[in-house]
Amino acid sequence: MNNDSSSRIVLALQQWMNSAAPGSRLPSTRSLVAAYQASPVTVQKALQTLTAQGLIESRPGVGTFMRAVRTARPSDYGWQTAALRSPQSVLPSASNTMRDVPNNAISFHSGYPDRELLPERLVRAALTRAARGDAALSRPPAAGLPELQSWFAHELGTSTLAGITPPQPSDVIVLPGSQSGLSSIFRALVGAGQPLLMESPTYWGAILAAAQTGVRVVPVPSGPEGPDPAELARAFEETGARVFYAQPNYANPTGAQWATGRGEEVLELLRRHGAFMVEDDWAHDFGISTSPVPVASRDDSGHVVYIRSLTKSVSPAIRIAAVIARGPARERILAQRAAESMYVSGLLQAAALDVVTQPGWQTHLRSLRQQLLSRRDLLAASLRQHVPQAHLEGLPHGGLNLWLRLPDGTDAAKLARRCEDAGVIIAAGTEWFPAEPAGPYIRLNYSGPNPGAFPEGARIIGEALAAGA
């Protein structure tokens, strides 16, 4: 009988709620007992049934209320079209190199080294010590921790030529990764609508930063030995540009290292045109058969604005880099950084400094050189065996990537899709060109996971290419 009475109360309350406003308060338990001539236990059972159905909710000390039922409807963001207006520049889509992929895939696409190539023990210990120190609770200086500024200045100073004044710690600005630094530098030194000379092909992130900043990119062809000085001079003269972005050592994506003397030739052009070069030394720690010598080590007049990153060599979780600039250019860049992020996490700065000043850091770098050598050579040999119709444009002396030229007429994007269907993830070379691609290319990272699968991955790429991608 109690069950029958409980069901009767449930039906009655459902009918009442059909005509009540959402969120209405139900009569009290005492009122329901009196209205339906039922026991308090029976009324509670009825309320529990309605609660389980999601129709009511109890608010302790307040009462029982109907749930506000939300009617599903499509979102309408049409008003934003008028509010946002047309974008000043069309930004490239996010790079395919940043995609997450299944663990069982053979990954050649990423721009980051595999975890086994990182100094994990040093990083974990450094983060623990940093968390216990003052850096965990204090605001660092806008330009960075003085000790970290000193380390970056010393690193460049060790390769500075005799007769050249080495950089000072006060020339250093610590960055939350080099990507945000590129945006700040382009804003400070180039400006929206102004020309920026850029090696082609080049780092996709620099192309993205240029687009986001609104500068006008002017491609300068660059080969295995760097840009042709005559082509660079012509670009300066024709455009009136005052900034040139370049990667003299182990360029992304090609792995190219400028020929001996090329840096001095470019410096002479910079002096003649009163221009800057933004030197991106992202792969400084990834030398294999050579050691990088920054162009900045030959300049003390402020023509070279030098960027060095620790993100890839220390840990992707510790996004720390620095820009070394001299003169008024440094102040303009610092002002841009202050407007964008005020300061860089002191905790991450302290951890990065801890890692690179441990004796184990140099031991790690020596081991890393050997590991990159074996991985590079394994992938190159696998490509020669399984993808003979493609051309490897030079075996890089350092860095993380091989740059593979495909046969004319190959659709690199179609090849990437076909390889992905077979479980191999590659990056089509299109996004590394600031203008139209000079041909069909793919970039293959040899520092990714599971190097034992490199031959199988190369075999799949060769089969997909032979199938007419």
N, C-alpha and C positions, 0 to 999 in steps of 0.2 A: 504494500500500500504506500509505503514511503517513497518507493521508486516511482509509482504512478503519480503521486503528489509532486515529486520533484520534476518529472517530465512536464506536468501541467504548468508548473511555475515557469519552467524554461520557455515553453511555448508562449505563455502570456507575456513574459518579459521581452521575447523576440518581437512580438507584435507591437509592444509599446515602443521598442527602439526603432521600429520601422518609421515611426512618425516623429520621433524625437530628434533633436539636433545633435550632430556628432559632438562628443565630449560632455553630454548631459550627465548629471549626477543621478544615480539610481536611488530609489527610496531606501531608507535604512533597513537593516535586518529586522528590527522591531516592527517597522511599518509593514514589511512583507509578511511577517508572521501573522500579524493581525488581518491583513487584507486577504490572505489565502487560507487562513485558518489552518496553518501547518506548524510543525515544530521547528525550532531554530536549526536543528540538524538537517531537516529536509530543505530548508531555505539555503543553508550553506552548501549542500550538495548541488542545488540548482545553480548557485553562483559559481561553484567550481567548474561545472559543465560549461557555462558561458565563458569563463576565463580560458578554459582549454580550447574553446572554439575561436579564441582571439577577439571576442566581441566586447569584453569588459576588462578593466584593470582596477586593482585595489591600490589605494594610496593610504598607507597606514596613518592613522590619526586624522584623516581628512574625509574618506568615504570611498565608495565604489563608483566608477565612471565608465560611460561608453568610450570605447577606443575611437579616436578620430580616423576614419577610413580614408586613405589617400587614393584618389582616382588616378589610374595610370593615364598619362597623356604625353604626347611627344614634346621634347624640349624645343623651344623656339629661341634661337640666338640670332635671328635675322637682323635685329636692331644693331648688332655689333658691326655688321657690314658697313653701315653708314657712319657709325662712330669711329671705326678704325681707319676708314678710307683706304685707298690703295697703298700698299707698302712702298717705301722709298726705294727699296731694292729687294729683289727676289732672292731669299736665302736658299742655299743648297739644302737638300734634305740631309738628315743625319747619316753619317757614314756607315756603310755596311760593316766596317771594321769594328764597330761598337756593338754588333748584334750578339745576343746570347744564343747559343746553339746547344743541341742535345749532347750529353756527355759521350755518347757512342759515335759521334761524328768525327771525321778526320778534319781538323781545323787548320787551315793555312791563312785565314783571313784576319786574325786579330793583330793589333799593333802592340800588344804587351807580351813580355816574356812569361813563360810558364812558371808556376810557383816554385818548381824545383830549381830554377835558376836565380831565385831571390835569396838574400841573406836572412832567412827566416829566424834563425836563432838570435842574430844581432837585433833584428827588428823587434821581436817580442821582448827581449831584455830592455831595449831602449824605451819602448812604450811604458813598461812597468816603472822604470826609473823616472821617466818624465812625469808620470801620473803622481808620483810621490813628491815631486819638487814644486817650486814656486810657480813654474810655468803653467801648472794645472789651474791656477786661480788668479793669475795676474794678466794684465793687458800688456802685450809687448809693444815696443816702439813701432811707429808706422812703417819705417824702412826695414824693420827686421831686428832680430836679436843681434847685438853687436858681435858676439862670438861667431855666429853663423855668417854674418857679413865678412868677418875676417877670414873665415875658411874659404868662401867663394873667391875673395880677392887673392888670397894666397895661391889657390889652385890655378888661376889664370896667370898669376905672377911667376910661377915656376917655369912657365914656357915663354915668358916675355924675353925678347932678344936683348942682348947687350946694347946699351945706348938708348933703350926705350924705357921710359918711366913706367914702372908697374902700377896697376890700379891700387887704389886705397880702399879700405873698408867703407869709407864714406861714399864711394862711388856705387855701392851695391844696394839694390832694392830687392828684398825677398818677396817672392810671388807665391800665390796658392796654385802652383802649376804653371807651365809655360803658356798654355792656351789663353788664359785670361791676360797674361802679360802681352801676348801679341796684339790683342784688341786694344789694350792701353797704349802700346807703342804706336800702333797705326793711327789712333786718334790724336796722340800728342805730336807726332812728327809728320804725319801726312795730311790728315783732315778729309772730311767728306768731300767727294767730288774731285779730289786731286789725284794725280797719277802715282801709282806704286809699281815699280819694276819688280818682277818676280820670276825666278827660274821656272822653266816648264820642261818636264813635269816637276811637281813640288808637293809638299805636305798639304793634304786636304784640309787640315785644321787652319792653316794659314790662309787658304782660299776662303774658308768659312769666316774667319775673323775679318778679312778684308771686305767681304760682302756685308757682314753685319755692321761694320764701321762706315760703309758707304764710300770707300775709296775706289778709284778707277784702276783696275789691275791691267798692267801691260806685260804680257808674257815675253820672256827672253829665253830662247832655246838653250838648253844645257845638256851636255853629253857626259860620257864617262870621265872626262878630265875637267869638267866644269863649263861655264859659259864662255863663248867666244868673245874675247875683249872687244873686237871690232863691232860685233852685234850689240854688246852692252853699251859701247860708246854711242852708237847710232841711236839706241833707245833713249839715252840721256838727252842727246841733242834734239831729237824729234819731239819728245814729250815735255821737256823741261822738268822731269821728275827730280826729286831730291832724296828719294829713299829707294833702296834696293834690298829685297829680302832674299836670303840665300842660305844654303846648308853646305858649307865647304867640306864637311867630313861625314861620310857615310849617309848620304842624303836619303830621305824617305820620299819616294819609294825605291829609287834606283840603286841605292848603296854606293853611289859614285863618291869618290874623293878627288878634290881638285888636284891637278898636276902641280908638281914643284914649280914655284915661281908664279903660278896663276894668282895667288893671293896678293902678291906684290903688284902685279899688273892691275888688278881690280882696285887696290888701294890708290894707285896713281890716278886712275879714272875718278875715284871719289874725290881726291884732292883737287883735281882739275875742275870738276863740276860743283865743288862745294856741297857734296852730298853725303848722306849717311848710308851705311849698310847695316841691316839687321842680321846678325850672324846667329843662326839657330844651331847650337851645338848639343842637340837633344841626345845624340848617341855617343857622347864623350867617353862613357864607360864601357862601350861595346866594341873596342878595337879588337881585331883578330890577328892580322898579319902586319899591321902598321899601328902606330900610335898617332892620335890626332894632334895637330898643331894649329890652334885657332888663328884665324887672320887677325883677331884682336890683339894677339901677342906682338904684332908688328906695328901697332898704332897707339899713340898716346895723345893724339890731337882730338879725340872724340868723334872721329868719323865712323868707327865701328861700335854699334850698340850690340852687346854680347849677351845671349841668353843661354843659360845652362840649367838643365832639369835633372832632378833626382827621382822623379816619379817612377820611371820605368826601371831604373837600376836598384833602387832601394825597396820600394813597394808602391803599388797603385793606391794603397790606403794612406800613404804619406805624400800628399800632393804638395811638394816643395820644389821651387825653382828660384832662380835669381836672374836679374838683369843688371849688367854692369854698363853704366853710361857715365860720360864725363861732361862737365859744363852745364849750360842751361838746359840741354836736352834731358839731363837727369832730373832736374826740378820739374819739368813739364810732365815727365812720365810719372813721377811721384805724386803730382797733383791729380793725375788721372786715376792712379791706384787708390788714393784716399777717397775720391768720389765714388769709386766702385765697391771697395771692400774695407776701407779704413785701415785694417791691419790683418795679418795672417796669424792663424792660431798659434799661440806660443807653445802649446803642447806638441803640435806636429813639428814645429821648428826645433824644439829641444830634442825630440826623438830623432829627427834627421841628422842633427849635429852629432848626437851620441853615436849613431851608426857609423858615420863616415870618419870619425876620429878614433874608433876602436882599432887595435892592431889587426883584428880579424877582417877588417874591411879590405885591406890590400890582399890578404890571402884569398878572400872571396873573389876579387877581381881577377887574380891570376887563374883561379879555377874556372871562372866564367869564360875567359878567353879560350881555354881548351874545349869547353863544352860547346861554345858557339862554333868553333872550328869544325868539330866532328859533325855537328848538326848541319852546318852549311854544306859541307862536302857530301854528306849522305843525300841531302835533298838534290843537290846539283847532279850527282851521279845518277840518281833515280830518274830525274827529268831527261838526262841524255839518253837513258836506256828506253824509257817508256813514251817520251814525247819528242822524238827526234825531229819532227816537222816544225817545232818551235825553236826560237833562238834565245839563248841566255845572254843578255847584253852585259857581259863582264861579270867575273866572280868578285864580289865586293870584299874589300879589305877589312870591313867591319860593319856594324849595324845589325839589323835583324831580318832583312828581306832580300829576296831574289826578284828581279824584274824581268819577266819573260815576254818576249815579243812573239805574238802569234802570227800565223800566215795571213797575208793580205786577204781581206774579205771576211775574216772570222768575226762573228758577232760575239764579243766578249761577254756581254750580259746574258746572252742565250747559253753560252758555254757555262757560265756560273750557275744558271738555273739547272742545267742538265747534270752538272756535277753534284749539286745539292740533292737532287733526286736520288743520286747514287751514294749519298752519305759523305761527300767531300765538300767542304765550304771554302771557297776561294773568293778573292776580291777582284772584280773587273777594274781595269786601270783607268777607266774614264774619269773618276772623281779626283784624280791627281793632276789633271790638266786644268789650268785656269781659263783656257779657251777650248777650241775644238781639239780632240786628241790627235796626236801625230801618227797614230796607228793603233791596232788592237793589241792591248797588253793585259796581263794579269800580274798582281803582286802576291807573292807567296812568302809567308813568315816562317822561317825555320827555327824560331825560338818557342813555338807553341808546344802543346802537350803531345805526349806519345810519339817521339821521333821514330820508334820502331815501325810505325804505320806509314812513314814517308814513302817507301817504295809502292805500297798498295795505293796510296793517294795519288801518286804520279801515274800509276797504271790506269786508274779511273779517269784522270784528266786526259791522258792520251787516247783512251777509248772514246770519250765524249767528243774530243776534237776530231778524231777520225770519222765519227758518225755524222759530221757535217754541221757542227755548232756554228 
